[in-house]
Amino acid sequence: MAKGQLRDAVNEQRKVKPMAHSVVRRKDMVVDSEDEDVEVVVKKKGKPAALEGFKKGWDKPLHGTKPRSLPTTGTPAISRPTTTAISLFTATDGFEDEQPATVIAARASKATALSQKGGTAKQMGITLKKVAISDTVKASAVPQKKHYSSKDLPLADIESGTKRWQDEVMLIVLSWASTLHDPFGINGDPALEQVVQGAWEEVFEDEESGPFTNVVVHVAGASIRTWRSQIGRKALKVLQQHFKMPEFRKKNSRASFVENQLRQCRYIYEDPEHMTGAYRAPLLLKVYAHHQSQVQGATDIKYGRPIGALAFAATALERALKLWKGGIEVEKNERPNFVRRPWAKRVEWHVDQLKDIGDRRWAKIEDGAAKFLTEDKGGLTDGGDSDDDGIGSDVEVVFSDSEAEDSDV
């Protein structure tokens, strides 16, 4: 071939466009039909374009088997066929090297017979029977209510039983609770249930009341929360009544009193100017007297000094004074609740001052509070103050020499 002819032939070949790849489509999905001999073709797509460069008929099945077409009036599949209704086509539609009998055996081993509806219990010969829950189990179950009252107690006589609950059972429980150094944590104390149960059995041992359950503990917990709230309300009322005196008619005089009381925790002293008579301030004793009225007559069980109750009363008074900063009381709807944060730290501080005082000094505190037991126990709705300015956190309570343990002053 001449040199020029070879070049012309090469140029002609270069004019041929490169062959584009066609998309290989998946085979039509086949599902079981209710008819044992018919397979349903879900969707049959159009015939794809022939690929260039492949031999004609390359995409036909190797065994030459073609799927059967679906009759035009066939019934839609409702349930899976039984394990015995496996057609030859279904069985042979596996790997090329598998025999039809092998495929049938493999699929039959994994199929679930439609008649098997009893579950594993039926296979094992177990018979399930419904059993009624006993009253004891129901009584010990965790209660579902969020709020409890004395009406939920298992009392034989609601009217008389409720009074004994409040006057006798809660008297014992509060006598114990008031000695704890963390009044905000009483409801979570591990010993609460034991104390409540002991008081319940002691008071109602001769009556036909219901068994002791968690409901009784929950009702006692609700009463403890009420006890804390009442001390907070009492402090608010005591200060409100104090400012009704003629010398506090002006806002500036009230503001000056509050400022002076909060300075160095003078609100705890009987004589705030000379800082003597620690924890015997009249306003404080009036607040603490509310607790005394709740446990008055509790002589059978002695849990110790009610240090937690007095520390809580002192904290409640401090909080009430802060609500009167500026000489005007904060509106009720603007007061946060009297809760652990930030007030637990202030209670803890007062506990540290009280836990080591002597018997004579403690007796003076108790005697001073007893003078206010006849006062009104009502109060304002509970509130709180989230303003933790650390008043008194670095103050040391002064117990003067005139208050020595051997002194009767």
Contacts in CASP RR format, 6 or more apart in sequence:
PFRMAT RR
TARGET T0000
AUTHOR 0000-0000-0000
METHOD contacts of the structure
MODEL  1
MAKGQLRDAVNEQRKVKPMAHSVVRRKDMVVDSEDEDVEVVVKKKGKPAA
LEGFKKGWDKPLHGTKPRSLPTTGTPAISRPTTTAISLFTATDGFEDEQP
ATVIAARASKATALSQKGGTAKQMGITLKKVAISDTVKASAVPQKKHYSS
KDLPLADIESGTKRWQDEVMLIVLSWASTLHDPFGINGDPALEQVVQGAW
EEVFEDEESGPFTNVVVHVAGASIRTWRSQIGRKALKVLQQHFKMPEFRK
KNSRASFVENQLRQCRYIYEDPEHMTGAYRAPLLLKVYAHHQSQVQGATD
IKYGRPIGALAFAATALERALKLWKGGIEVEKNERPNFVRRPWAKRVEWH
VDQLKDIGDRRWAKIEDGAAKFLTEDKGGLTDGGDSDDDGIGSDVEVVFS
DSEAEDSDV
1 9 0 8 1.000
19 52 0 8 1.000
19 53 0 8 1.000
21 51 0 8 1.000
22 48 0 8 1.000
22 49 0 8 1.000
22 50 0 8 1.000
22 51 0 8 1.000
22 52 0 8 1.000
23 48 0 8 1.000
24 48 0 8 1.000
25 45 0 8 1.000
25 48 0 8 1.000
28 41 0 8 1.000
28 42 0 8 1.000
28 43 0 8 1.000
28 44 0 8 1.000
28 45 0 8 1.000
28 67 0 8 1.000
29 41 0 8 1.000
29 42 0 8 1.000
29 43 0 8 1.000
30 39 0 8 1.000
30 40 0 8 1.000
30 41 0 8 1.000
30 42 0 8 1.000
30 67 0 8 1.000
30 93 0 8 1.000
31 39 0 8 1.000
31 40 0 8 1.000
31 42 0 8 1.000
31 77 0 8 1.000
32 39 0 8 1.000
32 40 0 8 1.000
32 77 0 8 1.000
32 80 0 8 1.000
32 81 0 8 1.000
32 90 0 8 1.000
33 39 0 8 1.000
33 40 0 8 1.000
33 77 0 8 1.000
33 81 0 8 1.000
34 75 0 8 1.000
34 77 0 8 1.000
34 78 0 8 1.000
34 79 0 8 1.000
34 81 0 8 1.000
35 74 0 8 1.000
35 75 0 8 1.000
36 81 0 8 1.000
36 85 0 8 1.000
36 87 0 8 1.000
37 68 0 8 1.000
37 87 0 8 1.000
38 68 0 8 1.000
38 70 0 8 1.000
38 71 0 8 1.000
38 74 0 8 1.000
39 67 0 8 1.000
39 68 0 8 1.000
39 70 0 8 1.000
39 87 0 8 1.000
39 89 0 8 1.000
39 90 0 8 1.000
40 70 0 8 1.000
40 77 0 8 1.000
41 67 0 8 1.000
41 69 0 8 1.000
41 70 0 8 1.000
62 96 0 8 1.000
63 92 0 8 1.000
65 89 0 8 1.000
65 92 0 8 1.000
67 89 0 8 1.000
68 89 0 8 1.000
79 114 0 8 1.000
80 114 0 8 1.000
82 113 0 8 1.000
82 114 0 8 1.000
83 107 0 8 1.000
83 108 0 8 1.000
83 111 0 8 1.000
83 113 0 8 1.000
86 104 0 8 1.000
86 107 0 8 1.000
86 108 0 8 1.000
88 100 0 8 1.000
91 100 0 8 1.000
91 101 0 8 1.000
91 103 0 8 1.000
91 104 0 8 1.000
91 107 0 8 1.000
92 100 0 8 1.000
92 103 0 8 1.000
93 103 0 8 1.000
94 103 0 8 1.000
121 127 0 8 1.000
121 128 0 8 1.000
136 211 0 8 1.000
139 154 0 8 1.000
139 211 0 8 1.000
139 213 0 8 1.000
140 213 0 8 1.000
140 214 0 8 1.000
141 214 0 8 1.000
142 214 0 8 1.000
143 214 0 8 1.000
143 215 0 8 1.000
143 218 0 8 1.000
145 152 0 8 1.000
145 218 0 8 1.000
147 222 0 8 1.000
148 215 0 8 1.000
148 218 0 8 1.000
148 219 0 8 1.000
148 221 0 8 1.000
148 222 0 8 1.000
149 219 0 8 1.000
149 222 0 8 1.000
150 162 0 8 1.000
150 165 0 8 1.000
150 166 0 8 1.000
150 219 0 8 1.000
151 158 0 8 1.000
151 162 0 8 1.000
152 215 0 8 1.000
152 218 0 8 1.000
152 219 0 8 1.000
153 161 0 8 1.000
153 162 0 8 1.000
153 165 0 8 1.000
153 215 0 8 1.000
153 216 0 8 1.000
153 219 0 8 1.000
154 209 0 8 1.000
154 210 0 8 1.000
154 211 0 8 1.000
154 213 0 8 1.000
154 215 0 8 1.000
154 216 0 8 1.000
155 161 0 8 1.000
155 162 0 8 1.000
155 165 0 8 1.000
155 204 0 8 1.000
155 209 0 8 1.000
155 210 0 8 1.000
156 207 0 8 1.000
156 208 0 8 1.000
156 209 0 8 1.000
156 210 0 8 1.000
157 207 0 8 1.000
161 204 0 8 1.000
161 207 0 8 1.000
161 209 0 8 1.000
164 203 0 8 1.000
164 204 0 8 1.000
165 203 0 8 1.000
165 219 0 8 1.000
166 223 0 8 1.000
168 199 0 8 1.000
168 203 0 8 1.000
169 196 0 8 1.000
169 199 0 8 1.000
169 200 0 8 1.000
169 203 0 8 1.000
169 204 0 8 1.000
169 220 0 8 1.000
170 199 0 8 1.000
170 220 0 8 1.000
170 223 0 8 1.000
170 294 0 8 1.000
171 294 0 8 1.000
171 295 0 8 1.000
171 297 0 8 1.000
171 298 0 8 1.000
172 195 0 8 1.000
172 198 0 8 1.000
172 199 0 8 1.000
172 202 0 8 1.000
172 203 0 8 1.000
172 298 0 8 1.000
172 300 0 8 1.000
172 301 0 8 1.000
173 195 0 8 1.000
173 196 0 8 1.000
173 199 0 8 1.000
173 220 0 8 1.000
173 223 0 8 1.000
173 224 0 8 1.000
174 223 0 8 1.000
174 224 0 8 1.000
174 227 0 8 1.000
174 291 0 8 1.000
174 294 0 8 1.000
174 295 0 8 1.000
174 298 0 8 1.000
175 295 0 8 1.000
175 298 0 8 1.000
175 301 0 8 1.000
175 303 0 8 1.000
175 306 0 8 1.000
176 191 0 8 1.000
176 195 0 8 1.000
176 301 0 8 1.000
176 303 0 8 1.000
177 183 0 8 1.000
177 186 0 8 1.000
177 224 0 8 1.000
177 227 0 8 1.000
178 291 0 8 1.000
178 295 0 8 1.000
178 306 0 8 1.000
178 307 0 8 1.000
178 308 0 8 1.000
178 309 0 8 1.000
179 303 0 8 1.000
179 304 0 8 1.000
179 305 0 8 1.000
179 306 0 8 1.000
179 307 0 8 1.000
179 308 0 8 1.000
179 309 0 8 1.000
180 186 0 8 1.000
180 189 0 8 1.000
180 308 0 8 1.000
181 307 0 8 1.000
181 308 0 8 1.000
181 311 0 8 1.000
181 348 0 8 1.000
181 351 0 8 1.000
181 355 0 8 1.000
182 308 0 8 1.000
182 344 0 8 1.000
182 347 0 8 1.000
182 348 0 8 1.000
183 228 0 8 1.000
183 308 0 8 1.000
183 309 0 8 1.000
183 311 0 8 1.000
183 312 0 8 1.000
183 347 0 8 1.000
184 228 0 8 1.000
184 339 0 8 1.000
184 340 0 8 1.000
184 343 0 8 1.000
184 344 0 8 1.000
184 347 0 8 1.000
185 340 0 8 1.000
186 192 0 8 1.000
186 221 0 8 1.000
186 224 0 8 1.000
187 221 0 8 1.000
187 224 0 8 1.000
187 225 0 8 1.000
192 217 0 8 1.000
192 220 0 8 1.000
192 221 0 8 1.000
193 217 0 8 1.000
196 216 0 8 1.000
196 217 0 8 1.000
196 220 0 8 1.000
197 212 0 8 1.000
197 216 0 8 1.000
197 217 0 8 1.000
200 212 0 8 1.000
200 216 0 8 1.000
201 212 0 8 1.000
227 291 0 8 1.000
227 294 0 8 1.000
228 312 0 8 1.000
228 338 0 8 1.000
229 338 0 8 1.000
229 382 0 8 1.000
230 290 0 8 1.000
230 377 0 8 1.000
230 378 0 8 1.000
230 379 0 8 1.000
231 287 0 8 1.000
231 290 0 8 1.000
231 291 0 8 1.000
231 309 0 8 1.000
231 312 0 8 1.000
231 313 0 8 1.000
231 316 0 8 1.000
232 287 0 8 1.000
232 316 0 8 1.000
232 319 0 8 1.000
232 320 0 8 1.000
232 338 0 8 1.000
232 382 0 8 1.000
232 383 0 8 1.000
233 378 0 8 1.000
233 379 0 8 1.000
233 380 0 8 1.000
233 381 0 8 1.000
233 382 0 8 1.000
234 286 0 8 1.000
234 287 0 8 1.000
234 290 0 8 1.000
234 313 0 8 1.000
234 316 0 8 1.000
234 377 0 8 1.000
234 378 0 8 1.000
234 379 0 8 1.000
235 287 0 8 1.000
235 313 0 8 1.000
235 316 0 8 1.000
235 317 0 8 1.000
235 319 0 8 1.000
235 320 0 8 1.000
236 320 0 8 1.000
236 323 0 8 1.000
236 379 0 8 1.000
236 380 0 8 1.000
236 383 0 8 1.000
237 376 0 8 1.000
237 378 0 8 1.000
237 379 0 8 1.000
237 380 0 8 1.000
238 283 0 8 1.000
238 286 0 8 1.000
238 287 0 8 1.000
238 317 0 8 1.000
238 320 0 8 1.000
239 283 0 8 1.000
239 317 0 8 1.000
239 320 0 8 1.000
239 321 0 8 1.000
239 324 0 8 1.000
240 329 0 8 1.000
240 380 0 8 1.000
242 248 0 8 1.000
242 283 0 8 1.000
243 254 0 8 1.000
243 324 0 8 1.000
247 253 0 8 1.000
248 254 0 8 1.000
248 257 0 8 1.000
251 326 0 8 1.000
251 327 0 8 1.000
251 328 0 8 1.000
252 327 0 8 1.000
254 324 0 8 1.000
254 326 0 8 1.000
254 327 0 8 1.000
254 328 0 8 1.000
255 324 0 8 1.000
255 325 0 8 1.000
255 326 0 8 1.000
255 327 0 8 1.000
258 321 0 8 1.000
258 322 0 8 1.000
258 324 0 8 1.000
258 325 0 8 1.000
258 326 0 8 1.000
258 327 0 8 1.000
259 325 0 8 1.000
260 266 0 8 1.000
260 272 0 8 1.000
261 267 0 8 1.000
261 272 0 8 1.000
261 321 0 8 1.000
262 318 0 8 1.000
262 321 0 8 1.000
262 322 0 8 1.000
262 391 0 8 1.000
264 275 0 8 1.000
264 392 0 8 1.000
264 395 0 8 1.000
265 318 0 8 1.000
265 391 0 8 1.000
265 392 0 8 1.000
265 395 0 8 1.000
265 397 0 8 1.000
266 272 0 8 1.000
266 275 0 8 1.000
267 281 0 8 1.000
267 283 0 8 1.000
267 284 0 8 1.000
267 314 0 8 1.000
267 317 0 8 1.000
267 318 0 8 1.000
267 321 0 8 1.000
268 278 0 8 1.000
268 279 0 8 1.000
268 281 0 8 1.000
268 284 0 8 1.000
268 314 0 8 1.000
268 350 0 8 1.000
268 397 0 8 1.000
269 275 0 8 1.000
269 276 0 8 1.000
269 277 0 8 1.000
269 278 0 8 1.000
269 280 0 8 1.000
269 281 0 8 1.000
270 276 0 8 1.000
270 277 0 8 1.000
270 278 0 8 1.000
270 280 0 8 1.000
270 281 0 8 1.000
270 282 0 8 1.000
271 277 0 8 1.000
272 281 0 8 1.000
274 400 0 8 1.000
275 398 0 8 1.000
275 400 0 8 1.000
276 398 0 8 1.000
276 400 0 8 1.000
276 402 0 8 1.000
276 403 0 8 1.000
277 399 0 8 1.000
277 400 0 8 1.000
277 403 0 8 1.000
278 353 0 8 1.000
278 361 0 8 1.000
278 397 0 8 1.000
278 398 0 8 1.000
278 399 0 8 1.000
278 403 0 8 1.000
279 310 0 8 1.000
279 314 0 8 1.000
279 353 0 8 1.000
279 354 0 8 1.000
279 365 0 8 1.000
279 397 0 8 1.000
280 364 0 8 1.000
280 365 0 8 1.000
280 368 0 8 1.000
283 317 0 8 1.000
284 313 0 8 1.000
284 314 0 8 1.000
284 317 0 8 1.000
285 365 0 8 1.000
285 368 0 8 1.000
285 369 0 8 1.000
285 371 0 8 1.000
285 372 0 8 1.000
286 369 0 8 1.000
286 372 0 8 1.000
286 375 0 8 1.000
287 313 0 8 1.000
287 314 0 8 1.000
287 316 0 8 1.000
287 317 0 8 1.000
288 309 0 8 1.000
288 310 0 8 1.000
288 313 0 8 1.000
288 314 0 8 1.000
288 365 0 8 1.000
288 369 0 8 1.000
289 369 0 8 1.000
289 370 0 8 1.000
289 371 0 8 1.000
289 372 0 8 1.000
289 373 0 8 1.000
289 375 0 8 1.000
290 313 0 8 1.000
290 377 0 8 1.000
291 306 0 8 1.000
291 309 0 8 1.000
291 310 0 8 1.000
291 313 0 8 1.000
292 366 0 8 1.000
292 369 0 8 1.000
292 370 0 8 1.000
292 373 0 8 1.000
293 373 0 8 1.000
293 377 0 8 1.000
295 306 0 8 1.000
296 373 0 8 1.000
305 354 0 8 1.000
305 362 0 8 1.000
307 351 0 8 1.000
307 354 0 8 1.000
307 355 0 8 1.000
308 347 0 8 1.000
308 351 0 8 1.000
308 354 0 8 1.000
310 350 0 8 1.000
310 354 0 8 1.000
310 365 0 8 1.000
311 347 0 8 1.000
311 348 0 8 1.000
311 350 0 8 1.000
311 351 0 8 1.000
311 354 0 8 1.000
312 347 0 8 1.000
314 350 0 8 1.000
315 343 0 8 1.000
315 346 0 8 1.000
315 347 0 8 1.000
315 350 0 8 1.000
316 338 0 8 1.000
318 346 0 8 1.000
318 391 0 8 1.000
319 338 0 8 1.000
319 343 0 8 1.000
319 384 0 8 1.000
319 385 0 8 1.000
322 385 0 8 1.000
322 387 0 8 1.000
322 389 0 8 1.000
322 391 0 8 1.000
323 329 0 8 1.000
323 330 0 8 1.000
323 335 0 8 1.000
323 384 0 8 1.000
323 385 0 8 1.000
324 330 0 8 1.000
330 385 0 8 1.000
332 380 0 8 1.000
332 381 0 8 1.000
332 383 0 8 1.000
335 383 0 8 1.000
335 384 0 8 1.000
335 385 0 8 1.000
336 383 0 8 1.000
336 384 0 8 1.000
336 385 0 8 1.000
336 386 0 8 1.000
337 382 0 8 1.000
337 383 0 8 1.000
337 384 0 8 1.000
338 382 0 8 1.000
338 383 0 8 1.000
338 384 0 8 1.000
338 385 0 8 1.000
339 384 0 8 1.000
341 386 0 8 1.000
342 386 0 8 1.000
342 388 0 8 1.000
343 384 0 8 1.000
345 388 0 8 1.000
345 393 0 8 1.000
346 390 0 8 1.000
349 392 0 8 1.000
349 393 0 8 1.000
353 397 0 8 1.000
357 399 0 8 1.000
358 405 0 8 1.000
359 405 0 8 1.000
360 405 0 8 1.000
360 406 0 8 1.000
360 407 0 8 1.000
360 408 0 8 1.000
361 399 0 8 1.000
361 403 0 8 1.000
361 405 0 8 1.000
402 409 0 8 1.000
403 409 0 8 1.000
END
